Amino acid sequence: MNRLSVIFFNNLEHSIKLYRQFAQKSLVSDGIDITFDQWLVMQSLDENHGMNQREIAAMVSKDAASLTRILQLLVKKGYLEKKLHKDKRRSKLTITQAGKEVMKKAHQVIDQSRQHALGGVEEKRLKKLRKVLSKIIKNCS
């Protein structure tokens, strides 16, 4: 692997970590009682009704144990409700009214964080980057 590709992947990983930290700090400073990862999980549930935990974990790039812990915390906070399926091996997760309210607040902060992070980046460059990232994802899948 040449030096440029090593730098690319290091920069990619570093930028993701910094963005996630920035978004988390923004949520905390706005007094929103949810982490960035918790928001990602709730957003995935909101956009994809009926997904099982394995599908959610894949969507948010979390292992099963991490996702289980996030879901438990969201239920404990009252943002998710977990109802057991009749076969008791599965459960249905639904977002509560309190969850919808915190998601609405968090979504605004996350949108502002994304705009800040992408400040000064032209749309045509973002489109090119999306193509590159899609190719990497396809190559690695």
Order of alpha helices (4+ residues) and beta strands (2+ residues): alpha-alpha-alpha-alpha-beta-beta-alpha-alpha
